[in-house]
Amino acid sequence: MALPQMAEQRANADRIAELGLGVTLDPATLTPDRLWSAVQQVSTDPAVRERLSWMAGEIAAAGGAPAAADEIERALPPTG
């Protein structure tokens, strides 16, 4: 589930929905009932569960968070 608060977060939220990993909620129209409904929808949707499992495999195959951190550090200018 994504609740974008800024423009750049909107692109990420849209991608989450596009990949079937969850839903995007509009902060301008969010109510407690809509939030609860979205939580129930996502948590019981077998297609979302399947897509999350697929994404976890993709992340693991790419090296996970350690590999992502290494790439970020390589992109930063040297210090000292």
DRENFI-483385 format. One record per residue: residue number from 0; residue in one letter; chain; x, z, y of N, C-alpha, C, O in turn. Coordinates in steps of 0.05 Angstrom, whole numbers, m for minus. Layout:
N
+------+------+-------+--------+--------+--------+--------+--------+--------+--------+--------+--------+--------+--------+--------+
: resi : resn : chain :     nX :     nZ :     nY :    caX :    caZ :    caY :     cX :     cZ :     cY :     oX :     oZ :     oY :
+------+------+-------+--------+--------+--------+--------+--------+--------+--------+--------+--------+--------+--------+--------+
:  NUM :    A :     A :      X :      Z :      Y :      X :      Z :      Y :      X :      Z :      Y :      X :      Z :      Y :
...
+------+------+-------+--------+--------+--------+--------+--------+--------+--------+--------+--------+--------+--------+--------+
END
This chain:
80
+------+------+-------+--------+--------+--------+--------+--------+--------+--------+--------+--------+--------+--------+--------+
: resi : resn : chain :     nX :     nZ :     nY :    caX :    caZ :    caY :     cX :     cZ :     cY :     oX :     oZ :     oY :
+------+------+-------+--------+--------+--------+--------+--------+--------+--------+--------+--------+--------+--------+--------+
:    0 :    M :     A :     17 :      0 :    m23 :      0 :      0 :      0 :     18 :      0 :     24 :     38 :     14 :     25 :
:    1 :    A :     A :     10 :    m16 :     44 :     26 :    m17 :     69 :      7 :    m13 :     92 :    m15 :    m24 :     93 :
:    2 :    L :     A :     17 :      1 :    112 :      2 :      6 :    137 :     21 :      1 :    160 :     33 :     19 :    171 :
:    3 :    P :     A :     24 :    m25 :    167 :     44 :    m32 :    187 :     37 :    m21 :    214 :     15 :    m22 :    223 :
:    4 :    Q :     A :     58 :    m10 :    227 :     55 :      1 :    254 :     68 :    m16 :    275 :     61 :    m13 :    299 :
:    5 :    M :     A :     86 :    m34 :    268 :    100 :    m51 :    286 :    100 :    m79 :    275 :     95 :    m84 :    252 :
:    6 :    A :     A :    107 :    m98 :    293 :    106 :   m127 :    285 :    123 :   m133 :    261 :    114 :   m147 :    242 :
:    7 :    E :     A :    148 :   m123 :    260 :    165 :   m129 :    238 :    155 :   m117 :    212 :    161 :   m127 :    190 :
:    8 :    Q :     A :    141 :    m95 :    214 :    129 :    m83 :    190 :    106 :   m100 :    179 :    100 :    m99 :    155 :
:    9 :    R :     A :     94 :   m115 :    197 :     71 :   m132 :    188 :     81 :   m153 :    169 :     67 :   m159 :    149 :
:   10 :    A :     A :    105 :   m165 :    174 :    116 :   m185 :    155 :    121 :   m173 :    128 :    115 :   m185 :    108 :
:   11 :    N :     A :    131 :   m148 :    127 :    136 :   m135 :    102 :    110 :   m129 :     87 :    107 :   m133 :     63 :
:   12 :    A :     A :     90 :   m119 :    103 :     64 :   m113 :     91 :     51 :   m138 :     80 :     40 :   m137 :     58 :
:   13 :    D :     A :     53 :   m160 :     94 :     41 :   m185 :     85 :     55 :   m194 :     59 :     42 :   m204 :     41 :
:   14 :    R :     A :     81 :   m190 :     57 :     96 :   m197 :     33 :     88 :   m180 :      9 :     86 :   m190 :    m13 :
:   15 :    I :     A :     84 :   m155 :     14 :     74 :   m137 :     m7 :     48 :   m147 :    m19 :     45 :   m149 :    m44 :
:   16 :    A :     A :     30 :   m154 :     m2 :      4 :   m165 :    m11 :      8 :   m192 :    m25 :     m5 :   m197 :    m45 :
:   17 :    E :     A :     24 :   m209 :    m13 :     29 :   m236 :    m24 :     40 :   m234 :    m52 :     33 :   m250 :    m70 :
:   18 :    L :     A :     58 :   m215 :    m57 :     70 :   m212 :    m84 :     52 :   m197 :   m103 :     59 :   m194 :   m127 :
:   19 :    G :     A :     29 :   m187 :    m94 :     11 :   m173 :   m112 :     21 :   m145 :   m118 :     13 :   m133 :   m138 :
:   20 :    L :     A :     37 :   m133 :   m100 :     48 :   m107 :   m104 :     31 :    m85 :    m92 :     36 :    m61 :    m97 :
:   21 :    G :     A :     11 :    m92 :    m77 :     m6 :    m73 :    m63 :    m24 :    m87 :    m43 :    m27 :   m112 :    m44 :
:   22 :    V :     A :    m35 :    m72 :    m25 :    m52 :    m82 :     m5 :    m42 :    m74 :     23 :    m27 :    m55 :     25 :
:   23 :    T :     A :    m50 :    m90 :     43 :    m43 :    m83 :     70 :    m67 :    m73 :     84 :    m89 :    m84 :     82 :
:   24 :    L :     A :    m64 :    m51 :     98 :    m86 :    m38 :    113 :    m81 :    m43 :    143 :    m58 :    m43 :    152 :
:   25 :    D :     A :   m103 :    m46 :    157 :   m101 :    m50 :    186 :   m104 :    m23 :    200 :   m125 :    m11 :    197 :
:   26 :    P :     A :    m84 :    m15 :    214 :    m85 :     12 :    227 :   m108 :     13 :    248 :   m118 :     35 :    253 :
:   27 :    A :     A :   m116 :     m9 :    259 :   m137 :     m9 :    279 :   m164 :     m3 :    267 :   m182 :      7 :    281 :
:   28 :    T :     A :   m168 :     m8 :    242 :   m194 :     m4 :    230 :   m193 :     17 :    207 :   m213 :     20 :    192 :
:   29 :    L :     A :   m171 :     30 :    204 :   m168 :     49 :    182 :   m185 :     74 :    186 :   m185 :     86 :    208 :
:   30 :    T :     A :   m199 :     81 :    165 :   m214 :    106 :    165 :   m206 :    121 :    140 :   m194 :    109 :    122 :
:   31 :    P :     A :   m212 :    147 :    138 :   m206 :    161 :    113 :   m219 :    148 :     89 :   m206 :    147 :     67 :
:   32 :    D :     A :   m243 :    138 :     92 :   m257 :    126 :     69 :   m243 :    100 :     61 :   m240 :     94 :     37 :
:   33 :    R :     A :   m234 :     84 :     80 :   m220 :     59 :     74 :   m193 :     65 :     60 :   m186 :     51 :     41 :
:   34 :    L :     A :   m180 :     85 :     70 :   m154 :     93 :     58 :   m159 :    102 :     29 :   m145 :     93 :     11 :
:   35 :    W :     A :   m178 :    119 :     25 :   m184 :    128 :     m2 :   m192 :    105 :    m21 :   m183 :    105 :    m44 :
:   36 :    S :     A :   m208 :     87 :    m11 :   m216 :     64 :    m27 :   m192 :     47 :    m34 :   m190 :     38 :    m57 :
:   37 :    A :     A :   m173 :     43 :    m16 :   m149 :     27 :    m21 :   m132 :     42 :    m42 :   m121 :     29 :    m60 :
:   38 :    V :     A :   m129 :     68 :    m40 :   m113 :     83 :    m59 :   m125 :     80 :    m87 :   m111 :     75 :   m107 :
:   39 :    Q :     A :   m152 :     83 :    m89 :   m165 :     80 :   m115 :   m161 :     51 :   m125 :   m156 :     47 :   m149 :
:   40 :    Q :     A :   m164 :     32 :   m108 :   m162 :      4 :   m117 :   m134 :     m2 :   m128 :   m131 :    m13 :   m150 :
:   41 :    V :     A :   m114 :      5 :   m113 :    m86 :      0 :   m121 :    m78 :     15 :   m146 :    m65 :      5 :   m164 :
:   42 :    S :     A :    m86 :     41 :   m147 :    m78 :     58 :   m169 :    m91 :     51 :   m196 :    m82 :     59 :   m217 :
:   43 :    T :     A :   m113 :     36 :   m195 :   m127 :     29 :   m220 :   m126 :      0 :   m227 :   m137 :     m9 :   m247 :
:   44 :    D :     A :   m112 :    m16 :   m210 :   m111 :    m45 :   m214 :    m89 :    m52 :   m234 :    m66 :    m49 :   m228 :
:   45 :    P :     A :    m96 :    m62 :   m258 :    m76 :    m69 :   m277 :    m57 :    m92 :   m268 :    m34 :    m93 :   m275 :
:   46 :    A :     A :    m67 :   m110 :   m251 :    m51 :   m131 :   m240 :    m29 :   m120 :   m222 :     m6 :   m130 :   m223 :
:   47 :    V :     A :    m36 :   m101 :   m206 :    m16 :    m88 :   m188 :      4 :    m74 :   m205 :     28 :    m76 :   m200 :
:   48 :    R :     A :     m4 :    m60 :   m225 :     14 :    m45 :   m243 :     34 :    m65 :   m256 :     58 :    m60 :   m258 :
:   49 :    E :     A :     23 :    m88 :   m265 :     40 :   m108 :   m278 :     60 :   m119 :   m258 :     84 :   m123 :   m264 :
:   50 :    R :     A :     52 :   m125 :   m233 :     70 :   m136 :   m213 :     91 :   m115 :   m205 :    114 :   m123 :   m200 :
:   51 :    L :     A :     83 :    m90 :   m203 :    103 :    m69 :   m197 :    124 :    m67 :   m219 :    148 :    m63 :   m213 :
:   52 :    S :     A :    115 :    m69 :   m244 :    134 :    m69 :   m266 :    153 :    m93 :   m264 :    177 :    m90 :   m268 :
:   53 :    W :     A :    142 :   m116 :   m258 :    159 :   m140 :   m254 :    179 :   m135 :   m232 :    203 :   m142 :   m235 :
:   54 :    M :     A :    170 :   m125 :   m209 :    188 :   m121 :   m186 :    210 :   m100 :   m193 :    233 :   m104 :   m185 :
:   55 :    A :     A :    203 :    m80 :   m208 :    223 :    m60 :   m216 :    245 :    m73 :   m233 :    268 :    m67 :   m230 :
:   56 :    G :     A :    237 :    m92 :   m250 :    256 :   m106 :   m266 :    274 :   m124 :   m249 :    298 :   m126 :   m254 :
:   57 :    E :     A :    262 :   m137 :   m229 :    277 :   m154 :   m211 :    298 :   m138 :   m195 :    321 :   m146 :   m192 :
:   58 :    I :     A :    290 :   m115 :   m186 :    308 :    m97 :   m171 :    330 :    m88 :   m189 :    354 :    m88 :   m181 :
:   59 :    A :     A :    324 :    m79 :   m213 :    344 :    m70 :   m232 :    364 :    m92 :   m238 :    388 :    m88 :   m239 :
:   60 :    A :     A :    353 :   m117 :   m243 :    371 :   m139 :   m250 :    389 :   m147 :   m227 :    411 :   m157 :   m231 :
:   61 :    A :     A :    381 :   m141 :   m202 :    397 :   m147 :   m179 :    417 :   m125 :   m173 :    433 :   m128 :   m154 :
:   62 :    G :     A :    417 :   m104 :   m188 :    435 :    m82 :   m183 :    423 :    m57 :   m169 :    437 :    m37 :   m165 :
:   63 :    G :     A :    398 :    m59 :   m162 :    384 :    m36 :   m150 :    395 :    m28 :   m123 :    408 :    m44 :   m109 :
:   64 :    A :     A :    388 :     m4 :   m115 :    396 :      6 :    m89 :    426 :      7 :    m85 :    435 :      1 :    m62 :
:   65 :    P :     A :    442 :     13 :   m105 :    471 :     13 :   m100 :    482 :    m15 :    m92 :    499 :    m17 :    m74 :
:   66 :    A :     A :    472 :    m35 :   m105 :    480 :    m63 :    m98 :    471 :    m70 :    m70 :    486 :    m83 :    m55 :
:   67 :    A :     A :    447 :    m62 :    m63 :    437 :    m67 :    m36 :    454 :    m53 :    m15 :    461 :    m65 :      5 :
:   68 :    A :     A :    461 :    m28 :    m20 :    478 :    m14 :     m1 :    506 :    m27 :      1 :    517 :    m29 :     23 :
:   69 :    D :     A :    517 :    m36 :    m21 :    543 :    m50 :    m21 :    541 :    m75 :     m3 :    560 :    m80 :     12 :
:   70 :    E :     A :    520 :    m90 :     m6 :    516 :   m115 :     10 :    514 :   m108 :     40 :    526 :   m122 :     56 :
:   71 :    I :     A :    500 :    m87 :     46 :    498 :    m79 :     74 :    525 :    m71 :     85 :    532 :    m78 :    107 :
:   72 :    E :     A :    539 :    m55 :     70 :    566 :    m46 :     79 :    585 :    m70 :     82 :    601 :    m70 :    101 :
:   73 :    R :     A :    583 :    m90 :     65 :    600 :   m113 :     68 :    594 :   m129 :     93 :    611 :   m142 :    105 :
:   74 :    A :     A :    569 :   m128 :    102 :    560 :   m143 :    126 :    567 :   m128 :    152 :    568 :   m141 :    173 :
:   75 :    L :     A :    573 :   m102 :    150 :    580 :    m87 :    174 :    609 :    m92 :    183 :    626 :    m98 :    166 :
:   76 :    P :     A :    614 :    m91 :    209 :    641 :    m94 :    218 :    658 :    m71 :    208 :    648 :    m49 :    206 :
:   77 :    P :     A :    684 :    m76 :    204 :    702 :    m54 :    195 :    704 :    m32 :    216 :    702 :    m38 :    240 :
:   78 :    T :     A :    707 :     m8 :    207 :    710 :     15 :    226 :    739 :     25 :    225 :    752 :     22 :    205 :
:   79 :    G :     A :    746 :     37 :    246 :    772 :     51 :    247 :    794 :     33 :    253 :    817 :     42 :    254 :
+------+------+-------+--------+--------+--------+--------+--------+--------+--------+--------+--------+--------+--------+--------+
END
